[in-house]
Amino acid sequence: MADSAKRPVSLYLESNPNPNSLKFVANFMLVPEGQHFDYPDAASAVEAPLALELFSKFDYVERVFFMNNFVTVTKSESVEWAEVQTDVRTYISEFLADNIGFVVSFEEADALAQEGANDSELIQKIKTILDEYIKPAVEQDGGAISFHSYQEEDKRVKLLLQGSCSGCPSSTITLKSGIENLLKRMLPDEVAEVEAEGV
C-alpha cells in the first residue's frame, strides 16, 4: 500500500495495575463499540490478524486484548516494558496504518453480539450492574470483566477477567473487596459469593 493511502494513526500508552500489561490507545475504534476480544495465545487468535502477528513477531507477548479503541498487550516477565514498548507500539501503529477496518473478523464480532439473547432476569440484572458500576473502571485500566455463569444452589457468580485483569496481582482484591461486596449489597437474596473463572 502506498504511503499516501495509509490511515493516520496516533497511538499513546497507558500503564495499568498489572505491571506486565500495557494499554495502547488509538485515535479510532479497533472493534465494535462495547465488544471485547481476548486472546490468551496464538491458537485462539486465528480470527484476529494483529493479535496473531504480535504473538508471532514478539516471543514475549503472552496475551492480546482488544476493546473499543485500545489493545492491551501482556508480556512475559522475562523482559521489561522499557526495553520493548517502542517496538510493540511501532508495530501496532504500522499495522493499523496499513489495515483499514476492525482488528477482528466480522464473523467473530457478529457471534459475540448474539450472546446473552436468552438471559434470565437475574443474569440481566448482574450484567447491568457490571456494565454500569464495574466495567468503566476496569476498561480504564486496559482490561475487561464479563459474566461467566451463575450457580443457583450456592448463589455464586463467576466472572471472566480479561486483558490486563488476567494475572494482575490486584485483581483478586478488586474481585472480593469491590465487585463481590457491590453485588451482595445490590442483590442480597441472590448473590453470596463472586469468583473469577479461569484465572
C-alpha positions in Angstrom: 0.0 0.0 0.0 1.4 3.4 -0.9 2.2 5.8 1.9 -0.4 8.3 0.7 -3.1 5.7 1.2 -2.1 4.9 4.8 -4.5 5.8 7.6 -3.2 8.4 10.1 -2.5 6.6 13.4 -2.0 8.2 16.8 -1.1 5.7 19.5 -0.4 6.5 23.1 0.5 4.3 26.0 -1.2 3.9 29.4 0.0 1.8 32.3 -2.4 -0.1 34.5 -2.2 -2.0 37.8 -0.8 -5.1 36.1 2.9 -4.5 35.6 3.1 -7.0 32.8 0.4 -5.3 30.7 0.4 -2.1 28.7 -2.5 -0.4 27.1 -2.0 1.0 23.5 -4.8 3.5 22.8 -5.6 4.5 19.2 -7.3 7.6 17.8 -10.1 5.4 16.3 -12.2 2.3 17.2 -10.5 -1.0 16.8 -13.5 -3.2 17.5 -17.3 -2.5 17.5 -18.5 -0.4 20.4 -18.9 -2.3 23.7 -17.4 -5.6 22.4 -14.1 -7.1 23.6 -11.9 -9.8 22.3 -9.4 -11.7 24.5 -6.6 -13.9 23.0 -4.6 -15.8 25.6 -2.4 -17.4 22.9 -1.7 -17.6 19.2 -4.0 -20.6 18.7 -7.0 -18.5 19.8 -6.2 -15.6 17.6 -6.8 -17.0 14.1 -9.7 -14.5 13.6 -7.5 -11.6 14.7 -4.6 -10.8 12.4 -3.0 -8.1 14.6 -3.1 -10.4 17.6 -1.7 -13.3 15.6 1.2 -11.1 14.3 2.0 -9.8 17.8 2.3 -13.4 19.1 4.5 -14.5 16.1 6.7 -11.4 15.9 7.4 -10.9 19.7 8.0 -14.1 21.6 7.5 -12.3 25.0 3.8 -11.5 24.1 1.6 -13.7 26.3 -1.9 -12.2 25.8 -3.6 -9.7 23.5 -6.9 -8.0 24.3 -9.0 -5.6 22.1 -11.7 -3.3 23.3 -13.1 0.0 21.9 -10.1 2.0 20.7 -7.3 0.1 22.6 -5.3 -3.0 22.6 -3.8 -4.3 25.8 -0.7 -6.4 25.5 0.5 -8.6 28.3 4.2 -9.6 28.2 6.2 -12.3 30.0 8.3 -11.4 33.0 11.5 -12.1 31.0 11.6 -8.6 29.6 10.9 -5.1 30.9 8.4 -2.7 29.1 11.2 -0.1 28.9 13.1 -2.4 26.6 10.3 -3.4 24.3 7.4 -1.0 24.4 8.7 1.1 21.5 9.0 -2.0 19.2 5.4 -3.1 20.1 4.0 0.4 19.7 5.7 0.9 16.3 4.5 -2.5 15.0 0.9 -1.8 16.1 0.9 1.7 14.5 2.2 0.3 11.2 -0.4 -2.5 11.2 -3.2 -0.1 11.9 -2.0 2.4 9.2 -2.0 -0.4 6.6 -5.2 -2.2 7.6 -8.4 -0.2 7.4 -11.3 -1.7 9.4 -11.7 -3.7 12.6 -8.8 -5.8 14.0 -11.1 -8.9 14.3 -13.2 -10.7 11.7 -16.8 -9.7 11.3 -17.9 -13.3 11.9 -16.4 -13.2 15.4 -17.9 -9.7 16.1 -21.3 -10.9 15.0 -21.2 -14.0 17.1 -20.3 -12.0 20.2 -23.2 -9.6 19.6 -25.7 -12.6 19.7 -24.5 -13.7 23.2 -26.9 -13.2 26.0 -30.1 -13.1 24.0 -31.8 -15.7 26.3 -30.5 -14.5 29.7 -32.7 -14.9 32.8 -33.9 -11.7 34.6 -31.3 -12.3 37.4 -28.4 -12.7 34.9 -29.6 -9.5 33.1 -29.5 -7.7 36.5 -26.0 -8.9 37.2 -24.8 -7.9 33.8 -26.4 -4.4 34.1 -24.6 -3.9 37.5 -21.3 -5.0 35.9 -21.9 -2.7 32.9 -22.8 0.4 34.9 -20.6 0.2 38.0 -17.6 -2.1 37.3 -16.7 -2.2 33.6 -15.9 1.5 33.1 -13.1 1.4 35.8 -11.8 -1.9 34.6 -11.7 -0.8 31.0 -9.8 2.3 32.0 -7.1 0.0 33.3 -6.9 -1.9 29.9 -9.0 -4.9 30.9 -12.5 -6.3 30.9 -14.7 -8.2 33.2 -17.6 -10.2 31.9 -20.3 -12.5 33.3 -19.4 -16.2 33.0 -22.0 -18.1 35.0 -24.4 -18.2 38.0 -24.7 -21.2 40.3 -28.1 -21.0 41.9 -27.5 -23.7 44.6 -24.8 -21.7 46.3 -25.6 -18.2 44.9 -22.2 -18.0 43.3 -21.4 -15.6 40.4 -18.4 -16.5 38.2 -16.8 -13.7 36.2 -14.2 -13.8 33.5 -11.2 -11.4 33.9 -9.6 -10.4 30.6 -6.9 -8.1 29.2 -4.7 -6.5 31.9 -7.0 -8.0 34.7 -5.9 -11.5 33.8 -3.0 -12.4 36.1 -3.0 -8.9 37.7 -1.8 -9.0 41.4 -4.6 -6.6 42.5 -7.4 -8.3 40.6 -8.2 -10.7 43.4 -8.6 -7.8 45.9 -10.8 -5.9 43.4 -12.9 -9.0 42.8 -13.5 -9.7 46.5 -13.5 -6.3 48.1 -15.1 -4.4 45.3 -17.2 -6.5 43.0 -18.4 -9.1 45.4 -19.4 -6.5 48.0 -21.3 -4.5 45.4 -23.2 -7.5 44.0 -24.1 -8.8 47.5 -25.3 -5.3 48.5 -27.4 -4.8 45.4 -28.7 -8.4 45.1 -28.6 -9.6 48.7 -31.0 -12.5 48.2 -29.4 -13.8 45.0 -25.6 -13.4 45.4 -23.5 -14.9 48.2 -20.1 -15.1 46.5 -18.2 -13.9 43.5 -15.2 -15.7 42.0 -13.0 -15.5 38.9 -13.2 -18.2 36.3 -10.1 -19.5 34.5 -7.5 -17.2 36.3 
